[in-house]
Amino acid sequence: MSEPKTHGLWTTFKGVMAGLLGVQSHQQHEQDFTQGKASHFIVIGLIVVIVFILVVVGVVNIVLSTAT
């Protein structure tokens, strides 16, 4: 018996980004939940959120330093 095909990290990353932006199709959403690993989605989701926060903090610091 062959094991079910799982997502790679790149496919998981694309799924996380599409979900974050709200542009993921229902079919892709279902495929992510049937073939993806929860641990991959959690780790990549945390990394994306941390990078997003660091970018926002960086932009705010740049804006504040140029405003004064």
CHARMM-style PDB file with segment names, atoms N, HN, CA, C and O in Angstrom:
ATOM      1  N   MET     1       0.829  -1.185   0.000  1.00  0.00      PROA
ATOM      2  CA  MET     1       0.000   0.000   0.000  1.00  0.00      PROA
ATOM      3  C   MET     1       0.873   1.248   0.000  1.00  0.00      PROA
ATOM      4  O   MET     1       1.848   1.327   0.748  1.00  0.00      PROA
ATOM      5  N   SER     2       0.538   2.185  -0.805  1.00  0.00      PROA
ATOM      6  HN  SER     2      -0.253   2.120  -1.412  1.00  0.00      PROA
ATOM      7  CA  SER     2       1.308   3.426  -0.826  1.00  0.00      PROA
ATOM      8  C   SER     2       0.735   4.398   0.196  1.00  0.00      PROA
ATOM      9  O   SER     2      -0.469   4.430   0.449  1.00  0.00      PROA
ATOM     10  N   GLU     3       1.638   5.190   0.778  1.00  0.00      PROA
ATOM     11  HN  GLU     3       2.616   5.164   0.573  1.00  0.00      PROA
ATOM     12  CA  GLU     3       1.217   6.182   1.765  1.00  0.00      PROA
ATOM     13  C   GLU     3       0.633   7.387   1.050  1.00  0.00      PROA
ATOM     14  O   GLU     3       1.013   7.675  -0.085  1.00  0.00      PROA
ATOM     15  N   PRO     4      -0.302   8.108   1.706  1.00  0.00      PROA
ATOM     16  CA  PRO     4      -0.870   9.296   1.061  1.00  0.00      PROA
ATOM     17  C   PRO     4       0.197  10.358   0.841  1.00  0.00      PROA
ATOM     18  O   PRO     4       1.103  10.529   1.657  1.00  0.00      PROA
ATOM     19  N   LYS     5       0.074  11.064  -0.271  1.00  0.00      PROA
ATOM     20  HN  LYS     5      -0.661  10.925  -0.934  1.00  0.00      PROA
ATOM     21  CA  LYS     5       1.040  12.093  -0.619  1.00  0.00      PROA
ATOM     22  C   LYS     5       0.880  13.287   0.324  1.00  0.00      PROA
ATOM     23  O   LYS     5      -0.236  13.736   0.585  1.00  0.00      PROA
ATOM     24  N   THR     6       1.998  13.792   0.826  1.00  0.00      PROA
ATOM     25  HN  THR     6       2.904  13.428   0.614  1.00  0.00      PROA
ATOM     26  CA  THR     6       1.958  14.954   1.710  1.00  0.00      PROA
ATOM     27  C   THR     6       2.559  16.154   1.006  1.00  0.00      PROA
ATOM     28  O   THR     6       3.310  16.017   0.040  1.00  0.00      PROA
ATOM     29  N   HSD     7       2.222  17.315   1.497  1.00  0.00      PROA
ATOM     30  HN  HSD     7       1.612  17.427   2.282  1.00  0.00      PROA
ATOM     31  CA  HSD     7       2.747  18.567   0.950  1.00  0.00      PROA
ATOM     32  C   HSD     7       4.219  18.726   1.295  1.00  0.00      PROA
ATOM     33  O   HSD     7       4.686  18.257   2.333  1.00  0.00      PROA
ATOM     34  N   GLY     8       4.941  19.397   0.402  1.00  0.00      PROA
ATOM     35  HN  GLY     8       4.562  19.778  -0.441  1.00  0.00      PROA
ATOM     36  CA  GLY     8       6.295  19.814   0.714  1.00  0.00      PROA
ATOM     37  C   GLY     8       6.251  21.154   1.433  1.00  0.00      PROA
ATOM     38  O   GLY     8       5.184  21.748   1.590  1.00  0.00      PROA
ATOM     39  N   LEU     9       7.401  21.622   1.864  1.00  0.00      PROA
ATOM     40  HN  LEU     9       8.268  21.140   1.736  1.00  0.00      PROA
ATOM     41  CA  LEU     9       7.444  22.885   2.600  1.00  0.00      PROA
ATOM     42  C   LEU     9       7.042  24.066   1.733  1.00  0.00      PROA
ATOM     43  O   LEU     9       6.391  24.990   2.219  1.00  0.00      PROA
ATOM     44  N   TRP    10       7.416  24.056   0.455  1.00  0.00      PROA
ATOM     45  HN  TRP    10       7.945  23.305   0.060  1.00  0.00      PROA
ATOM     46  CA  TRP    10       7.055  25.164  -0.423  1.00  0.00      PROA
ATOM     47  C   TRP    10       5.539  25.240  -0.625  1.00  0.00      PROA
ATOM     48  O   TRP    10       4.958  26.325  -0.599  1.00  0.00      PROA
ATOM     49  N   THR    11       4.911  24.096  -0.822  1.00  0.00      PROA
ATOM     50  HN  THR    11       5.383  23.215  -0.842  1.00  0.00      PROA
ATOM     51  CA  THR    11       3.457  24.054  -0.987  1.00  0.00      PROA
ATOM     52  C   THR    11       2.766  24.499   0.302  1.00  0.00      PROA
ATOM     53  O   THR    11       1.752  25.195   0.264  1.00  0.00      PROA
ATOM     54  N   THR    12       3.322  24.092   1.436  1.00  0.00      PROA
ATOM     55  HN  THR    12       4.146  23.526   1.467  1.00  0.00      PROA
ATOM     56  CA  THR    12       2.769  24.514   2.720  1.00  0.00      PROA
ATOM     57  C   THR    12       2.907  26.018   2.892  1.00  0.00      PROA
ATOM     58  O   THR    12       1.977  26.676   3.358  1.00  0.00      PROA
ATOM     59  N   PHE    13       4.061  26.570   2.520  1.00  0.00      PROA
ATOM     60  HN  PHE    13       4.817  26.036   2.141  1.00  0.00      PROA
ATOM     61  CA  PHE    13       4.281  28.015   2.612  1.00  0.00      PROA
ATOM     62  C   PHE    13       3.279  28.770   1.738  1.00  0.00      PROA
ATOM     63  O   PHE    13       2.700  29.767   2.170  1.00  0.00      PROA
ATOM     64  N   LYS    14       3.079  28.294   0.515  1.00  0.00      PROA
ATOM     65  HN  LYS    14       3.550  27.484   0.165  1.00  0.00      PROA
ATOM     66  CA  LYS    14       2.110  28.945  -0.372  1.00  0.00      PROA
ATOM     67  C   LYS    14       0.706  28.876   0.219  1.00  0.00      PROA
ATOM     68  O   LYS    14      -0.059  29.834   0.107  1.00  0.00      PROA
ATOM     69  N   GLY    15       0.360  27.758   0.843  1.00  0.00      PROA
ATOM     70  HN  GLY    15       0.982  26.979   0.934  1.00  0.00      PROA
ATOM     71  CA  GLY    15      -0.941  27.619   1.475  1.00  0.00      PROA
ATOM     72  C   GLY    15      -1.112  28.568   2.648  1.00  0.00      PROA
ATOM     73  O   GLY    15      -2.182  29.149   2.830  1.00  0.00      PROA
ATOM     74  N   VAL    16      -0.060  28.727   3.446  1.00  0.00      PROA
ATOM     75  HN  VAL    16       0.809  28.255   3.298  1.00  0.00      PROA
ATOM     76  CA  VAL    16      -0.108  29.663   4.577  1.00  0.00      PROA
ATOM     77  C   VAL    16      -0.264  31.090   4.078  1.00  0.00      PROA
ATOM     78  O   VAL    16      -1.066  31.849   4.622  1.00  0.00      PROA
ATOM     79  N   MET    17       0.487  31.465   3.055  1.00  0.00      PROA
ATOM     80  HN  MET    17       1.138  30.848   2.613  1.00  0.00      PROA
ATOM     81  CA  MET    17       0.401  32.834   2.535  1.00  0.00      PROA
ATOM     82  C   MET    17      -0.975  33.097   1.908  1.00  0.00      PROA
ATOM     83  O   MET    17      -1.543  34.173   2.097  1.00  0.00      PROA
ATOM     84  N   ALA    18      -1.503  32.136   1.175  1.00  0.00      PROA
ATOM     85  HN  ALA    18      -1.042  31.263   1.021  1.00  0.00      PROA
ATOM     86  CA  ALA    18      -2.825  32.308   0.568  1.00  0.00      PROA
ATOM     87  C   ALA    18      -3.894  32.420   1.648  1.00  0.00      PROA
ATOM     88  O   ALA    18      -4.820  33.222   1.527  1.00  0.00      PROA
ATOM     89  N   GLY    19      -3.770  31.623   2.695  1.00  0.00      PROA
ATOM     90  HN  GLY    19      -3.018  30.972   2.793  1.00  0.00      PROA
ATOM     91  CA  GLY    19      -4.716  31.703   3.799  1.00  0.00      PROA
ATOM     92  C   GLY    19      -4.597  33.026   4.546  1.00  0.00      PROA
ATOM     93  O   GLY    19      -5.605  33.598   4.962  1.00  0.00      PROA
ATOM     94  N   LEU    20      -3.382  33.509   4.715  1.00  0.00      PROA
ATOM     95  HN  LEU    20      -2.564  33.045   4.377  1.00  0.00      PROA
ATOM     96  CA  LEU    20      -3.162  34.779   5.395  1.00  0.00      PROA
ATOM     97  C   LEU    20      -3.772  35.941   4.619  1.00  0.00      PROA
ATOM     98  O   LEU    20      -4.335  36.866   5.204  1.00  0.00      PROA
ATOM     99  N   LEU    21      -3.652  35.881   3.309  1.00  0.00      PROA
ATOM    100  HN  LEU    21      -3.194  35.130   2.834  1.00  0.00      PROA
ATOM    101  CA  LEU    21      -4.198  36.941   2.467  1.00  0.00      PROA
ATOM    102  C   LEU    21      -5.682  36.739   2.161  1.00  0.00      PROA
ATOM    103  O   LEU    21      -6.338  37.655   1.666  1.00  0.00      PROA
ATOM    104  N   GLY    22      -6.207  35.570   2.445  1.00  0.00      PROA
ATOM    105  HN  GLY    22      -5.674  34.826   2.847  1.00  0.00      PROA
ATOM    106  CA  GLY    22      -7.622  35.291   2.215  1.00  0.00      PROA
ATOM    107  C   GLY    22      -7.975  35.033   0.770  1.00  0.00      PROA
ATOM    108  O   GLY    22      -9.109  35.286   0.362  1.00  0.00      PROA
ATOM    109  N   VAL    23      -7.036  34.534  -0.019  1.00  0.00      PROA
ATOM    110  HN  VAL    23      -6.115  34.328   0.313  1.00  0.00      PROA
ATOM    111  CA  VAL    23      -7.283  34.307  -1.442  1.00  0.00      PROA
ATOM    112  C   VAL    23      -7.231  32.823  -1.816  1.00  0.00      PROA
ATOM    113  O   VAL    23      -7.141  32.484  -2.996  1.00  0.00      PROA
ATOM    114  N   GLN    24      -7.288  31.951  -0.828  1.00  0.00      PROA
ATOM    115  HN  GLN    24      -7.361  32.227   0.131  1.00  0.00      PROA
ATOM    116  CA  GLN    24      -7.185  30.525  -1.096  1.00  0.00      PROA
ATOM    117  C   GLN    24      -8.544  29.953  -1.498  1.00  0.00      PROA
ATOM    118  O   GLN    24      -9.564  30.270  -0.886  1.00  0.00      PROA
ATOM    119  N   SER    25      -8.551  29.122  -2.515  1.00  0.00      PROA
ATOM    120  HN  SER    25      -7.722  28.864  -3.012  1.00  0.00      PROA
ATOM    121  CA  SER    25      -9.794  28.506  -2.974  1.00  0.00      PROA
ATOM    122  C   SER    25     -10.235  27.421  -1.990  1.00  0.00      PROA
ATOM    123  O   SER    25      -9.431  26.897  -1.219  1.00  0.00      PROA
ATOM    124  N   HSD    26     -11.500  27.104  -2.035  1.00  0.00      PROA
ATOM    125  HN  HSD    26     -12.153  27.530  -2.662  1.00  0.00      PROA
ATOM    126  CA  HSD    26     -12.042  26.070  -1.155  1.00  0.00      PROA
ATOM    127  C   HSD    26     -11.390  24.716  -1.464  1.00  0.00      PROA
ATOM    128  O   HSD    26     -11.102  23.940  -0.552  1.00  0.00      PROA
ATOM    129  N   GLN    27     -11.162  24.441  -2.737  1.00  0.00      PROA
ATOM    130  HN  GLN    27     -11.396  25.072  -3.478  1.00  0.00      PROA
ATOM    131  CA  GLN    27     -10.541  23.178  -3.140  1.00  0.00      PROA
ATOM    132  C   GLN    27      -9.121  23.071  -2.575  1.00  0.00      PROA
ATOM    133  O   GLN    27      -8.736  22.018  -2.068  1.00  0.00      PROA
ATOM    134  N   GLN    28      -8.345  24.149  -2.660  1.00  0.00      PROA
ATOM    135  HN  GLN    28      -8.658  25.004  -3.072  1.00  0.00      PROA
ATOM    136  CA  GLN    28      -6.979  24.137  -2.135  1.00  0.00      PROA
ATOM    137  C   GLN    28      -6.995  24.024  -0.613  1.00  0.00      PROA
ATOM    138  O   GLN    28      -6.138  23.362  -0.027  1.00  0.00      PROA
ATOM    139  N   HSD    29      -7.964  24.666   0.022  1.00  0.00      PROA
ATOM    140  HN  HSD    29      -8.661  25.203  -0.454  1.00  0.00      PROA
ATOM    141  CA  HSD    29      -8.116  24.590   1.468  1.00  0.00      PROA
ATOM    142  C   HSD    29      -8.346  23.144   1.902  1.00  0.00      PROA
ATOM    143  O   HSD    29      -7.722  22.673   2.853  1.00  0.00      PROA
ATOM    144  N   GLU    30      -9.226  22.454   1.219  1.00  0.00      PROA
ATOM    145  HN  GLU    30      -9.733  22.837   0.447  1.00  0.00      PROA
ATOM    146  CA  GLU    30      -9.503  21.049   1.523  1.00  0.00      PROA
ATOM    147  C   GLU    30      -8.269  20.182   1.285  1.00  0.00      PROA
ATOM    148  O   GLU    30      -7.987  19.275   2.067  1.00  0.00      PROA
ATOM    149  N   GLN    31      -7.545  20.457   0.222  1.00  0.00      PROA
ATOM    150  HN  GLN    31      -7.774  21.194  -0.413  1.00  0.00      PROA
ATOM    151  CA  GLN    31      -6.338  19.684  -0.089  1.00  0.00      PROA
ATOM    152  C   GLN    31      -5.275  19.893   0.992  1.00  0.00      PROA
ATOM    153  O   GLN    31      -4.585  18.947   1.373  1.00  0.00      PROA
ATOM    154  N   ASP    32      -5.142  21.125   1.485  1.00  0.00      PROA
ATOM    155  HN  ASP    32      -5.702  21.893   1.175  1.00  0.00      PROA
ATOM    156  CA  ASP    32      -4.182  21.394   2.553  1.00  0.00      PROA
ATOM    157  C   ASP    32      -4.496  20.575   3.797  1.00  0.00      PROA
ATOM    158  O   ASP    32      -3.590  20.033   4.430  1.00  0.00      PROA
ATOM    159  N   PHE    33      -5.781  20.482   4.151  1.00  0.00      PROA
ATOM    160  HN  PHE    33      -6.517  20.922   3.637  1.00  0.00      PROA
ATOM    161  CA  PHE    33      -6.156  19.764   5.360  1.00  0.00      PROA
ATOM    162  C   PHE    33      -6.084  18.251   5.197  1.00  0.00      PROA
ATOM    163  O   PHE    33      -5.928  17.543   6.191  1.00  0.00      PROA
ATOM    164  N   THR    34      -6.192  17.743   3.999  1.00  0.00      PROA
ATOM    165  HN  THR    34      -6.319  18.319   3.191  1.00  0.00      PROA
ATOM    166  CA  THR    34      -6.113  16.301   3.815  1.00  0.00      PROA
ATOM    167  C   THR    34      -4.684  15.817   3.569  1.00  0.00      PROA
ATOM    168  O   THR    34      -4.347  14.690   3.932  1.00  0.00      PROA
ATOM    169  N   GLN    35      -3.841  16.652   2.959  1.00  0.00      PROA
ATOM    170  HN  GLN    35      -4.115  17.568   2.665  1.00  0.00      PROA
ATOM    171  CA  GLN    35      -2.496  16.204   2.606  1.00  0.00      PROA
ATOM    172  C   GLN    35      -1.388  16.892   3.406  1.00  0.00      PROA
ATOM    173  O   GLN    35      -0.266  16.388   3.453  1.00  0.00      PROA
ATOM    174  N   GLY    36      -1.677  18.016   4.025  1.00  0.00      PROA
ATOM    175  HN  GLY    36      -2.589  18.425   3.987  1.00  0.00      PROA
ATOM    176  CA  GLY    36      -0.645  18.754   4.748  1.00  0.00      PROA
ATOM    177  C   GLY    36      -0.482  18.255   6.171  1.00  0.00      PROA
ATOM    178  O   GLY    36      -1.390  17.649   6.742  1.00  0.00      PROA
ATOM    179  N   LYS    37       0.691  18.518   6.736  1.00  0.00      PROA
ATOM    180  HN  LYS    37       1.428  19.010   6.272  1.00  0.00      PROA
ATOM    181  CA  LYS    37       0.956  18.163   8.128  1.00  0.00      PROA
ATOM    182  C   LYS    37       0.718  19.398   8.991  1.00  0.00      PROA
ATOM    183  O   LYS    37       1.160  20.497   8.655  1.00  0.00      PROA
ATOM    184  N   ALA    38       0.026  19.210  10.088  1.00  0.00      PROA
ATOM    185  HN  ALA    38      -0.334  18.317  10.361  1.00  0.00      PROA
ATOM    186  CA  ALA    38      -0.300  20.330  10.979  1.00  0.00      PROA
ATOM    187  C   ALA    38       0.965  20.983  11.518  1.00  0.00      PROA
ATOM    188  O   ALA    38       1.024  22.207  11.636  1.00  0.00      PROA
ATOM    189  N   SER    39       1.969  20.192  11.844  1.00  0.00      PROA
ATOM    190  HN  SER    39       1.921  19.198  11.748  1.00  0.00      PROA
ATOM    191  CA  SER    39       3.204  20.756  12.399  1.00  0.00      PROA
ATOM    192  C   SER    39       3.886  21.690  11.404  1.00  0.00      PROA
ATOM    193  O   SER    39       4.451  22.707  11.807  1.00  0.00      PROA
ATOM    194  N   HSD    40       3.843  21.364  10.112  1.00  0.00      PROA
ATOM    195  HN  HSD    40       3.384  20.538   9.785  1.00  0.00      PROA
ATOM    196  CA  HSD    40       4.427  22.239   9.100  1.00  0.00      PROA
ATOM    197  C   HSD    40       3.681  23.560   9.032  1.00  0.00      PROA
ATOM    198  O   HSD    40       4.295  24.624   8.957  1.00  0.00      PROA
ATOM    199  N   PHE    41       2.346  23.492   9.058  1.00  0.00      PROA
ATOM    200  HN  PHE    41       1.846  22.628   9.119  1.00  0.00      PROA
ATOM    201  CA  PHE    41       1.552  24.713   8.998  1.00  0.00      PROA
ATOM    202  C   PHE    41       1.792  25.585  10.221  1.00  0.00      PROA
ATOM    203  O   PHE    41       1.855  26.808  10.102  1.00  0.00      PROA
ATOM    204  N   ILE    42       1.925  24.976  11.391  1.00  0.00      PROA
ATOM    205  HN  ILE    42       1.874  23.982  11.487  1.00  0.00      PROA
ATOM    206  CA  ILE    42       2.152  25.741  12.621  1.00  0.00      PROA
ATOM    207  C   ILE    42       3.503  26.425  12.586  1.00  0.00      PROA
ATOM    208  O   ILE    42       3.598  27.619  12.870  1.00  0.00      PROA
ATOM    209  N   VAL    43       4.552  25.687  12.242  1.00  0.00      PROA
ATOM    210  HN  VAL    43       4.475  24.718  12.012  1.00  0.00      PROA
ATOM    211  CA  VAL    43       5.903  26.255  12.224  1.00  0.00      PROA
ATOM    212  C   VAL    43       6.016  27.366  11.175  1.00  0.00      PROA
ATOM    213  O   VAL    43       6.529  28.445  11.472  1.00  0.00      PROA
ATOM    214  N   ILE    44       5.550  27.113   9.974  1.00  0.00      PROA
ATOM    215  HN  ILE    44       5.133  26.236   9.733  1.00  0.00      PROA
ATOM    216  CA  ILE    44       5.644  28.122   8.916  1.00  0.00      PROA
ATOM    217  C   ILE    44       4.764  29.317   9.254  1.00  0.00      PROA
ATOM    218  O   ILE    44       5.153  30.456   8.996  1.00  0.00      PROA
ATOM    219  N   GLY    45       3.589  29.084   9.824  1.00  0.00      PROA
ATOM    220  HN  GLY    45       3.273  28.159  10.034  1.00  0.00      PROA
ATOM    221  CA  GLY    45       2.723  30.183  10.231  1.00  0.00      PROA
ATOM    222  C   GLY    45       3.378  31.062  11.278  1.00  0.00      PROA
ATOM    223  O   GLY    45       3.289  32.287  11.197  1.00  0.00      PROA
ATOM    224  N   LEU    46       4.036  30.460  12.264  1.00  0.00      PROA
ATOM    225  HN  LEU    46       4.108  29.465  12.330  1.00  0.00      PROA
ATOM    226  CA  LEU    46       4.738  31.235  13.290  1.00  0.00      PROA
ATOM    227  C   LEU    46       5.888  32.044  12.694  1.00  0.00      PROA
ATOM    228  O   LEU    46       6.089  33.203  13.055  1.00  0.00      PROA
ATOM    229  N   ILE    47       6.631  31.439  11.795  1.00  0.00      PROA
ATOM    230  HN  ILE    47       6.468  30.497  11.503  1.00  0.00      PROA
ATOM    231  CA  ILE    47       7.742  32.154  11.151  1.00  0.00      PROA
ATOM    232  C   ILE    47       7.219  33.338  10.351  1.00  0.00      PROA
ATOM    233  O   ILE    47       7.789  34.427  10.420  1.00  0.00      PROA
ATOM    234  N   VAL    48       6.142  33.143   9.595  1.00  0.00      PROA
ATOM    235  HN  VAL    48       5.679  32.258   9.540  1.00  0.00      PROA
ATOM    236  CA  VAL    48       5.566  34.227   8.790  1.00  0.00      PROA
ATOM    237  C   VAL    48       5.083  35.362   9.688  1.00  0.00      PROA
ATOM    238  O   VAL    48       5.303  36.532   9.375  1.00  0.00      PROA
ATOM    239  N   VAL    49       4.428  35.032  10.798  1.00  0.00      PROA
ATOM    240  HN  VAL    49       4.250  34.082  11.053  1.00  0.00      PROA
ATOM    241  CA  VAL    49       3.933  36.060  11.715  1.00  0.00      PROA
ATOM    242  C   VAL    49       5.090  36.825  12.356  1.00  0.00      PROA
ATOM    243  O   VAL    49       5.024  38.048  12.480  1.00  0.00      PROA
ATOM    244  N   ILE    50       6.138  36.129  12.762  1.00  0.00      PROA
ATOM    245  HN  ILE    50       6.192  35.136  12.661  1.00  0.00      PROA
ATOM    246  CA  ILE    50       7.299  36.800  13.366  1.00  0.00      PROA
ATOM    247  C   ILE    50       7.962  37.729  12.363  1.00  0.00      PROA
ATOM    248  O   ILE    50       8.317  38.855  12.709  1.00  0.00      PROA
ATOM    249  N   VAL    51       8.135  37.277  11.127  1.00  0.00      PROA
ATOM    250  HN  VAL    51       7.846  36.362  10.846  1.00  0.00      PROA
ATOM    251  CA  VAL    51       8.731  38.131  10.088  1.00  0.00      PROA
ATOM    252  C   VAL    51       7.845  39.344   9.832  1.00  0.00      PROA
ATOM    253  O   VAL    51       8.354  40.455   9.680  1.00  0.00      PROA
ATOM    254  N   PHE    52       6.530  39.153   9.781  1.00  0.00      PROA
ATOM    255  HN  PHE    52       6.116  38.251   9.904  1.00  0.00      PROA
ATOM    256  CA  PHE    52       5.598  40.262   9.572  1.00  0.00      PROA
ATOM    257  C   PHE    52       5.728  41.290  10.694  1.00  0.00      PROA
ATOM    258  O   PHE    52       5.780  42.491  10.429  1.00  0.00      PROA
ATOM    259  N   ILE    53       5.781  40.829  11.942  1.00  0.00      PROA
ATOM    260  HN  ILE    53       5.739  39.853  12.157  1.00  0.00      PROA
ATOM    261  CA  ILE    53       5.918  41.747  13.077  1.00  0.00      PROA
ATOM    262  C   ILE    53       7.229  42.504  13.002  1.00  0.00      PROA
ATOM    263  O   ILE    53       7.255  43.711  13.245  1.00  0.00      PROA
ATOM    264  N   LEU    54       8.321  41.822  12.668  1.00  0.00      PROA
ATOM    265  HN  LEU    54       8.299  40.842  12.470  1.00  0.00      PROA
ATOM    266  CA  LEU    54       9.619  42.492  12.567  1.00  0.00      PROA
ATOM    267  C   LEU    54       9.628  43.537  11.458  1.00  0.00      PROA
ATOM    268  O   LEU    54      10.236  44.596  11.614  1.00  0.00      PROA
ATOM    269  N   VAL    55       8.967  43.256  10.345  1.00  0.00      PROA
ATOM    270  HN  VAL    55       8.473  42.396  10.218  1.00  0.00      PROA
ATOM    271  CA  VAL    55       8.879  44.219   9.246  1.00  0.00      PROA
ATOM    272  C   VAL    55       8.085  45.443   9.679  1.00  0.00      PROA
ATOM    273  O   VAL    55       8.492  46.572   9.405  1.00  0.00      PROA
ATOM    274  N   VAL    56       6.957  45.233  10.352  1.00  0.00      PROA
ATOM    275  HN  VAL    56       6.627  44.316  10.574  1.00  0.00      PROA
ATOM    276  CA  VAL    56       6.145  46.361  10.820  1.00  0.00      PROA
ATOM    277  C   VAL    56       6.922  47.208  11.817  1.00  0.00      PROA
ATOM    278  O   VAL    56       6.892  48.435  11.726  1.00  0.00      PROA
ATOM    279  N   VAL    57       7.613  46.592  12.759  1.00  0.00      PROA
ATOM    280  HN  VAL    57       7.638  45.595  12.833  1.00  0.00      PROA
ATOM    281  CA  VAL    57       8.417  47.331  13.739  1.00  0.00      PROA
ATOM    282  C   VAL    57       9.527  48.101  13.024  1.00  0.00      PROA
ATOM    283  O   VAL    57       9.804  49.251  13.368  1.00  0.00      PROA
ATOM    284  N   GLY    58      10.155  47.484  12.046  1.00  0.00      PROA
ATOM    285  HN  GLY    58       9.930  46.550  11.767  1.00  0.00      PROA
ATOM    286  CA  GLY    58      11.209  48.164  11.287  1.00  0.00      PROA
ATOM    287  C   GLY    58      10.690  49.372  10.533  1.00  0.00      PROA
ATOM    288  O   GLY    58      11.323  50.428  10.543  1.00  0.00      PROA
ATOM    289  N   VAL    59       9.548  49.231   9.883  1.00  0.00      PROA
ATOM    290  HN  VAL    59       9.034  48.374   9.875  1.00  0.00      PROA
ATOM    291  CA  VAL    59       8.957  50.352   9.140  1.00  0.00      PROA
ATOM    292  C   VAL    59       8.582  51.479  10.096  1.00  0.00      PROA
ATOM    293  O   VAL    59       8.833  52.647   9.800  1.00  0.00      PROA
ATOM    294  N   VAL    60       7.986  51.146  11.236  1.00  0.00      PROA
ATOM    295  HN  VAL    60       7.781  50.197  11.476  1.00  0.00      PROA
ATOM    296  CA  VAL    60       7.622  52.175  12.212  1.00  0.00      PROA
ATOM    297  C   VAL    60       8.860  52.894  12.722  1.00  0.00      PROA
ATOM    298  O   VAL    60       8.846  54.118  12.858  1.00  0.00      PROA
ATOM    299  N   ASN    61       9.930  52.162  13.008  1.00  0.00      PROA
ATOM    300  HN  ASN    61       9.942  51.168  12.897  1.00  0.00      PROA
ATOM    301  CA  ASN    61      11.166  52.810  13.466  1.00  0.00      PROA
ATOM    302  C   ASN    61      11.750  53.729  12.396  1.00  0.00      PROA
ATOM    303  O   ASN    61      12.242  54.810  12.721  1.00  0.00      PROA
ATOM    304  N   ILE    62      11.706  53.325  11.141  1.00  0.00      PROA
ATOM    305  HN  ILE    62      11.306  52.447  10.878  1.00  0.00      PROA
ATOM    306  CA  ILE    62      12.220  54.173  10.060  1.00  0.00      PROA
ATOM    307  C   ILE    62      11.383  55.431   9.943  1.00  0.00      PROA
ATOM    308  O   ILE    62      11.928  56.527   9.811  1.00  0.00      PROA
ATOM    309  N   VAL    63      10.073  55.291   9.991  1.00  0.00      PROA
ATOM    310  HN  VAL    63       9.631  54.400  10.098  1.00  0.00      PROA
ATOM    311  CA  VAL    63       9.179  56.450   9.875  1.00  0.00      PROA
ATOM    312  C   VAL    63       9.389  57.398  11.043  1.00  0.00      PROA
ATOM    313  O   VAL    63       9.449  58.612  10.850  1.00  0.00      PROA
ATOM    314  N   LEU    64       9.503  56.862  12.253  1.00  0.00      PROA
ATOM    315  HN  LEU    64       9.454  55.876  12.410  1.00  0.00      PROA
ATOM    316  CA  LEU    64       9.694  57.730  13.421  1.00  0.00      PROA
ATOM    317  C   LEU    64      11.054  58.415  13.411  1.00  0.00      PROA
ATOM    318  O   LEU    64      11.172  59.558  13.853  1.00  0.00      PROA
ATOM    319  N   SER    65      12.066  57.741  12.921  1.00  0.00      PROA
ATOM    320  HN  SER    65      11.970  56.812  12.562  1.00  0.00      PROA
ATOM    321  CA  SER    65      13.397  58.365  12.895  1.00  0.00      PROA
ATOM    322  C   SER    65      13.487  59.459  11.834  1.00  0.00      PROA
ATOM    323  O   SER    65      14.254  60.407  12.003  1.00  0.00      PROA
ATOM    324  N   THR    66      12.732  59.355  10.753  1.00  0.00      PROA
ATOM    325  HN  THR    66      12.109  58.585  10.615  1.00  0.00      PROA
ATOM    326  CA  THR    66      12.760  60.401   9.734  1.00  0.00      PROA
ATOM    327  C   THR    66      11.808  61.533  10.054  1.00  0.00      PROA
ATOM    328  O   THR    66      11.943  62.625   9.502  1.00  0.00      PROA
ATOM    329  N   ALA    67      10.847  61.298  10.934  1.00  0.00      PROA
ATOM    330  HN  ALA    67      10.737  60.411  11.383  1.00  0.00      PROA
ATOM    331  CA  ALA    67       9.870  62.339  11.268  1.00  0.00      PROA
ATOM    332  C   ALA    67      10.411  63.318  12.306  1.00  0.00      PROA
ATOM    333  O   ALA    67       9.898  64.432  12.419  1.00  0.00      PROA
ATOM    334  N   THR    68      11.419  62.935  13.054  1.00  0.00      PROA
ATOM    335  HN  THR    68      11.835  62.031  12.962  1.00  0.00      PROA
ATOM    336  CA  THR    68      11.925  63.844  14.094  1.00  0.00      PROA
ATOM    337  C   THR    68      13.268  64.412  13.752  1.00  0.00      PROA
ATOM    338  OT1 THR    68      13.825  65.191  14.525  1.00  0.00      PROA
TER     339      THR     68
END
